[in-house]
Amino acid sequence: MRTLTDGAIPQPASSRMLLVAAVLFFFYQMPEGVGNSMLLLLFPLVAWWGSRALGFSGMRAWYLDARPGWLRLLALGLVLAIAAKFAAVAIGTRTGVYTFAWMEAPSGTALAGALAYLLFSTFIASTAEDIVTRGLVMRAFPALGRHWSFIVVSAALFVLNHVYRLHKGPLEWLTIFCFGLAYAAALYRTRTLWAAVGLHWGWNLANGLLDIFSRSDIAQPAVAPFYSCAAHLVLLACALVFMRPSFPDGGSASLRATG
């Protein structure tokens, strides 16, 4: 075992990278394939193993290390995405695309339990998919990760990763693609996956919060996806304009590379 410092980046063998990618993809898709979402809890352990297998400490292979500014970027993405979701629902309700009404939420321990589970489950699910379709891609193809085309490629892979939703057709593909553009842009601009996780987690968390505190239905199914697309195009612009790395690419955090 040898220690790498001062921003040294190990270059994993392509065969090892392919193996890690296959394992990550399997453990991401398997829970939905067998109908047991709790199995996704295995993914963080698998992702940690994959990072170590590629020669990185912790989750650094997936740009999830605690570099300066990571918490600020996570929080910024979270707030932006929640605001975008609520704005889309508010505008959609006003234009008749959605029907919306507040409802009485659970109280006491039931509400606390529901919120705790929502925070945890949406964070795990969002981070797992961000690793598979963004962090892994940038790590496997570093030259691509330095070019704007990474955003488009990652978004396309984000669509293909939704294997259980592809049968819904082109409008579904377009919606997921717009989501992927925003999330990939956050990683591209900041060089940390925490920014993408913030956006992705925020959107999923907002969906869950609306389920707990309101009753909403889609009145115009053919139109509603365009509101989500528009919200994510706004998030794409926010990522490109407002998100900046607060550390040099490569960083200075130490790595441990396994021989």
Beta strands, then each sheet from edge to edge (+ up, - down):
strand 1: 2-4
strand 2: 98-102
strand 3: 214-218
strand 4: 255-257
sheet 1: 1+ 4-
sheet 2: 2+ 3-
end
